[in-house]
Amino acid sequence: MESIGMEPRQEENERTSLKRVRTRNSTTKSLDKDEKKKRKTRKRDLSLLPMMPLDILFTICSVLTPRDLINLSRVDRNFCHTLTAHNVSFVWKAFSCLGFQRAMYVMVLFLTRSLNWFAPISSATQRIYLWAGSIVVAFAGTASSRSYFVAKKFPGIDAAILDMVPVTYPSYGSLPYYWIPAIQEIQEKIRNIEATGKPGASDRVAEFCKERKQEFEDMLEDNSRCESWARRYVRKQTEESMQLKEKSFFLYPKSYFVYRILHVNICPDIPFFFVPASYFLLLELNLN
């Protein structure tokens, strides 16, 4: 009877030992490690920004705000290098994008994103500067300061530092606005070099100022080149639009007058819903 009573206990012990053997199997451990590695590599490969075509990439940039562009440039190194390229015209050597004009790329990267893409460049108070490999927005407002307030805000500031700081002029003949975070960054860097107390600190400070000034001059050169190109493009677009308007005036005078009347909201005799849609279709095809 004892042998019969011990049989189920022996079977239970054998089952528990088998379970322990199964859970401690080394092959399962190696499989788990391989799966974890695969998952990690998959997470790394989720970023598609470096592999995107440039037309799609710049289309995404046109929708994002400057702050989102800064965050993306900090996250992805290739994305940052694409945005901070010295010559953005390389995008157009291989192909041209349909539906998205080149001037918009230039304005997104270097100038302001205004409601009217073809506004005069001189009236824009916002600039997107390339500074130390990142995009910094400098504008005439709370984040920047006029030149005669710089001495009050930064007592004892060296005048040479202002030659290394992004500056913008809201209008012709106005006083400049300097980018405050750049001034603070340069002063902190100089203080850190001088605080080391090592010999040759003054030489390192001079070398740092020389490099920073050269970076700023390169940035201004790129910015002025893109501004001059954008001005020429705006001038060309206005001339072409005037020619198209004159052409549409002679070809479709009735539709043009109806369009102008509706545009200024003067429509005493013609209700809006009685205007044929073909008029606007013709105007859209001829004026664009």
C-alpha positions, 0 to 999 in steps of 0.5 A: 500500500505504501508503494501505491501511495507514493506513486502519485507523489513521485509523479508530481516531483518528476513534473515539478523537476521537468518544469524547473528544467524547462524554465532554466533552459539556456536556449530560451535565454539566448532567444530572449536576448536575441529578441531584445536586440532585434527590438532595440535595432528596430527602435533605432531604425524607426527614424525615417528622416535621413532616408526621406527624399528632400522634396518630402523633407522640405515639405514637412519643414514648411509646415513645422514651426521654428521651435519644432525645427529646432527640436528636430535638429537636436534629435537627428544629426542628419536632419540638422546637417541637411538644414544647416547646409552651406549651399541649399541650392544643391537640392535642385541639382538632382530634381525639382519639386512640383507644387512647392516653389524654391523660394518657399524653401529659402524662406523656411530655412533662412527667412520668415514664414509669413502669411504672404509668401511674396511679401517684401523681404525688407519688411520681415522682422524675423530671421532664422539664423544658422548659429553653431549648427542649430537654428536660432530664431532672432526677432525684434521683440522680447528675446532681443534687445536694442543696441543702446539697451545692451550696455545697461543689460550687460554692464562692461560688455566688450564691443567686439562681442557684438560683432559675433552676435546675430543682429537684425534691422526691423526697417531701413535706418533703424537701430539694430536688435542683438540676439541676447542668448548668443551674448550670454553664451559667448560671455559664459564661454569666455569666463569658463576659459579664463576661470581655468587659470592655465597659462595661455588662457588669453590666447585661447580666448582670442582663438575662440573669438576669431572662430566665432566671428568667422562662423558669424561672417559665413552665416551672414554671407549665406543669409545675404545670398539667399535674401538677394536670390529671394528678392530677384525671385519675388520681382520675377514673380510680380512681373509674370503675374502682371503679365498674366493679369493683363493677358486675362484682362484682354481675353476674359474682361467680363470674368476679370471685372466680376472677380474684382467686384467680388474681391472688394465686396461690392456686388449690388446687382449680381448675387454671389450665387448667380456668378458662374463657376466657370469665371473663377475657373478661367481666372484660376487657370490664367492668373496662377 
